Amino acid sequence: MDNYQIARRAQIGVIIPSTNTGVEYDLQQIRLDGVTWHPSRFWIELRNWSDEVSRTGDDENTVFERFLDIMRGEIPVSIRNILSAKVSHIMLGMSAETFWGGLEGNIAFEREIRDQIGELGLTTGAGATKDALNCFGAKRISVITPYPPVGDDNVRRFFSDIGFEVVKVKGMNRPSATAIAETSIQEVMQAIREVDGDDVDAIIQCGTNLSTMDVFPILEHWLQKPLIPINVATVWHALRACGIEDRITGKGRLLEEF
């Protein structure tokens, strides 16, 4: 073992929006010997969607799509910066873009990222949640998100495209990028109540700035089914892609069992 190499097992680059605090909060709870996380931010110009609605008169769906368009133009710089660190793997710490346009849009978005990162492995929210659901054998799912209706429509489309029956999607329609991280536990609990049912095999939480790592493992015991935060899914996927098979207790069934 090289004593000078702290991250001798994996150095995982994480691409996150400049407004995001949820991803780093969750990553700081995943401490494994020889593994380090290296966030690289990209600039978010359009941060307050409700203000933009008031300013332009556009509806919330139009503003949110404009927000994503601006984001896509900024992501390559963030990737360029983290590639200079010679990381082992790239993990995307944003989720809406990975679901946009359903499976077809997901494939196109991932292709753009892969064109830039070359042979490095890639973890996305859409791909990680798909693999996580398959681990549990889930067929009928519900989803909670912080998005406006257009975001929920794209999430539903993606999961439907890849063969899941989407029972319910609950969007909490947060007013800004930073407001996602300010969502209360009570609001998350209410959203779970709205989407759960006897016909639901598993529940997914989208929106990487909405941290549910603290509460979802408890709710799994209460509801007796998998509840998968997108940040947990991406962490799990990135670790396993790097050959790191450590089981982590207390952060949900996905990291404990697979």
N, C-alpha and C positions, 0 to 999 in steps of 0.2 A: 504493500500500500504506500502510495506517495504521500508523505506527511504534509507537503506543501499544497496538495490539491484538496481543498475543502469539499467541493462538490464532485467527488470521485465517481458518483453513481449517475447523476443527471443534473444538468443545468437547463431549466425549462424557461424559455422566453414566453412572456405573457403580454399580448397586445390588448390594451384597454383604452377606453375613451378618457379624455382628460377630466371629465366630470365624475368618474367612477371611483367610489370608495369601497363598495361592497366586495369586489373581487379580492383586493388586498387584505381586507378584514378576514375573509375566509381562508386565504392562503396562509396567513399568519397562524392559523390553527392547525395546519398540516405540517408538522415538524418531523421530518425523517432524516436520520443520519445519512449524510452524503448527498442530499438532494437540496437544491436551491431554486428559488423562483425569482425571475428577473422581469418585472413589469416594464413595458415601454408604452408611453402614453401618446395618443394622437389628439390633436386639437379639436375641440367641439365649439364651433362658432355659434350655432343656434341652440342655446341651452334652455330657454324658457318658452315652451310651446304655447302656453296660455297667453303670454304677452304677444307672441307673434300672431295668434288668432285675433287678438284685439287690434293689433296694428294694421294687419292686412285685410281683415274681414274674411279670410279663408277659413274653412272648417278645420277641425282638429286632425282629421285624417290627411288632408292635403299638407298641413304643416309637418306632421310626423314623417311623411314621405320625403318632404324637402330636407328635413333633418337627416334622414338616412342617406340621401344623395350627397349632401355635403360631407358626411362622415366618410363615405367611400373614397372621396378624393384625398382624404388625409391619411388613411390607413397605410399606404405604401411607405410613407416617410417613417412611421413608427416601426414597421418591419425592417426597413433598411437599417435603422439605428440598432435594433437588437441583434441583427445578424452579425454586426461587427464584434459582438461579444463571443462569437463561436459557440452558441448555445446548442444543446443536444436535440431540442424539440421545440416546436412552436405551438402554443395554445392560445386560442382566441378568447379573450375575456369580454366579448360582446355577443349578444345572441340574436337580436332581431334580424340582422343582416343575413344570418345563416339560414333563417326560415323563409326569407322573402322570396316570393315567386314559387313557393312550393318546392318540390324535388328538382324541377328544372332550374329554378333560380338558385337553389343551393349548389347544384353542380357547377353552374357558371361562376358563382362567387368563389367557390373553393378552387376552381381552375385558375382564377386570377391570382389567388394567394400562392398556389403551388408553383405557378410560373415564376414567382419572385423568390421563393425559398428553396427551389431546386429539390434535392434529395432528402431534405429534412422532413421528419414526420410532422403531421398537422393534426391538431385536435380542434374541432368546432363544436359549438353547443348542439347543433342539429344532429351531427353524427354521433356525439357522445350519448345524447339522450336516447337515440335509436338503439344503440348497442346496449345501454343500460336496461331499457325495457325488454329487449330480447333475452337478457340474462334472467329476468324474472318470468319470462313467458307471458307477459301481459298482452292482451288483445284489445281490451276496451279501456280507454284512458280518459282522464279529464286533465285540464291544464289551467293554472292561474298565471296571469301576466300583469305587468304594470302598464301595458300598452293601451292606446285607444282602439276602437273597433277595427280599424284597418290592420293593425298589428295582430289582433286576435284572429282575423280572417286568414292571414298568411300562416300563422301557427297551425290553425285547423287544416289548411290546405296541405301543408308539408306532411303532417302526421297521417292524414288521409291518403296522400300520394304513396306513402311507404307502407300502407296496409293496416294501419290501426283504425279502429272505430273510435272516433272522438265523441264522447258522450256530452261533455260540456266544456266550454272555455269561459273563464271569468276574467275580464280585463278590468283592472282597477283605475285605468285612465289617469295616471299621474300627470300633474300639470307641467313638469319640467324634468330634465335629465337628473338633476340633483335631488328632486323630490322623491324619486324612486327609492333612494336610500333612507328617506325619512318616513317611509310607510310604517305604520304602527303594527305591532304584533296582533292587536285586536282586528285590524283590517285584514291581515293575512288569515287569521282564524276564521273570520266571517266568509272570506272567499273560499276557504277549504270546505266550510259547511255547505256553501252553495253548489259546489261541483261534485261533492262526494255522493255516493249511493251504492246500493248493493250490486248494481250492474257495472261498477267501476273497479277495474283490476289494479290500477296504479294512478298516481297523481304526479304530474310534472309541474315544476315552477320555472317559468322563463323569466328573462330579465336579469342580467348578471349583477346589476347594482342593487337588486333586492335580495339581501342576504337572509336565507332561511335555515342556515346550517345549525343554528342554535335550537330552533323549535321543531324542525321536521323529524329528527330522530325520536323525539317524544311522541309526536303525532302518529308515527308509524306503529307504536305500541297501542295507542288509543284506537286507531282505525283498523289495525290488523291488515295492512296492505303497504306496499312500497310507496314512499313519498320521496321524490327525487328532485332536489334543488339542482338547477343547471350548473352552478359552480362545483357542486360535489361530483356531478357527472363528468365535467371536463377535467377536474383534478384526477379522478379515477382513470379516465381514458388516457390522459397524458402519462400518468405513472405506469400503467400497464404497457403502453406503447414503448416506454423506455426500459421495459423488462423488470420493473420494480413491482414485486408481487406482495409487498407488505400488507397485512390486514390491519386496519385502523379501527379501533373501537370507539363508540360514542358519537360517531359522525354519520350514522345511518347504515342501513343494511347493505347498501351497494359497496361501501368500503370495507364492511365487515365480512361479507360473504363471497365476494367475487374478485 
